[in-house]
Amino acid sequence: MSTETSWTKSRRKLKNILIAPKAQFRTAITIFIVGFLFISAVFGITLYQLHDLINTLVDLAGNSEEASMATRHMGAVLISTYIFLLLSFLCSTLFLAITITHRYLGPAVAIRRHIHRLIEGNYEQPLRLRKNDQFKDLAEDLNRLTEKLKSSAR
């Protein structure tokens, strides 16, 4: 029984995070693609400039084994840095996408549910949005409409 309740709780938590999974996924992918292109462009430009610098240093040092090892080491450091930046960006993109979509899609889902309740004739429950949600003015208008519908239904 406790496994069933913990599974139910974990599903509830996931449902609270992914309120509109398709829209949240599209938003996250869009943000990620734009950011990935930006990071790739910055990294490409930096890599091009560092490549010239490395070639100049190798020419100054000669064709020694030390210069070759230094070049390989710098390349490995650059690739590691790029991978780290990309993974950091992926994590922050996921966090931002969920946060941003909650501000807009959360209220949209709540408003849609409220409208469906109104269609069904349920005028008892007012629409409540979270403190920092968008569309507060729309929610207030819908609550006034609910009150009018409630009084005219009597």
N, C-alpha and C positions, 0 to 999 in steps of 0.2 A: 504494500500500500504506500509506503514512504517513497519508493522509487517512482510510483505513478504520480504522486504529488510533486516530487522534485522535477520530473519530466514535464509536467503541466506548467510548473513555475518557469522552467527554462524556455518553454514555448511562448509563454506569456511575455517574458523579457524580450525574446527575439521579435515578437509581434509589436512590442512597444518601440523597438529600434527600427524595424522595417515596416513602416506604416503603409507605404506604397512601393513595394520592392521594385517593380518595373521602372517607375519614374525615378526612383533613387538610383538604380543601377545605371540608367541612361545618363543621369546627371553626373554620377561618379566617373563614368567612362569619358564623357565629354571633357570634364575638368582634367582627367588624367592624360588624355591625348594632347590637349593644348599644353599642359605642363611638360609632358614628355618631349614634345617638339621643341619647346623653349629650352629645356635643360639640354637636349641633344644639340641644339644650335650653339648654345653657350659653350658646351663641352667641345664641340667640333672646332669652334673658333680658338678656344684656349689650346686645344691639342695641336692645331696647326701652328700657332705661335710658339708653343713649347717645342715642337718638332724642329722648327728653324733654330731655336736656341740650342737644343741638344746637338744638332748637326754642327753648329758653330763650335760648341765645346769639344766635340769629338775631333773636329779638324785641328783645333788648338792643341789638344792632348795627343794627337797622332792616332794611329791605328793600334793602340796597345790593348791588351786584355782588360786592363782596368777601365778604359773608356767604354769598351763593349759591355762589361758588367754594369757599369753605371747607367748606361743607356737602357739596358734590360730592366734594371731596378726602377728607373724613373717611369718606364712604360707600365710596369706592374703597379706602381703607386698610383698612376693616373687611372688605370682601369679599376683598381680597388676603390678609389675615390668616386669614380663615376657610378659604380654599382651601389656604393653606400648612399650617394645622393639620390639615386633612382629609388631605392627601397625606402628611404626617408620620405621622399616625395609621395610614393604610393601610400604609405601609412597616413600621412597628413591629408592626402586627397580623400581617402576613405573617411577619415574623421570629419573633414570639412563638408563633404557631400552629405553625410548623414545629418550633420548639424544644420546646414542650409536647407535641406529638404524638409526637415522637421519644422522649420519656421513657416514654410509655405504650404507643404503638402499636409501637415498635421491639421491645420485649420480647415483646409479644403475637404479632408475626409470627415471631420466633425460637422462641417456645414452640410455636406451631402447626406450624412446620417440624419441630421436634424430635418432636412427637407423631406426625406423619406418618412420620418415619423409624422410630419405634418400631412403628407399625402394620405397616410393611414388613419388620420384623424386624431392622433395623439398630440394634444396641445399642452400637456401638463409639464413637460420637462423643458426648461429654457436651455438655450445654447450657451455653453461655457467654454471659453478658450483659456489656454494657459497664459500666464503673466506676460511672457515675451513674444507671444504669437502675433503673426500679421493678421490683417482682416478684422480687427476689433470693431471697426465701424460697421462692417457688413453684418457681424454677429449681433450688434445692437439693433440694427434695422430688422434682422430676422426675428429677434425677440419681440420687438414692437409688433411685427406682423403676426407673430404667434398669439400675442395678447388680443389683437383685433379678431383673429380667427376664432379664438377661444370664446370671446364675448359674443360674436355673431352666431356661434354654434349653439348657444344656450337658448 
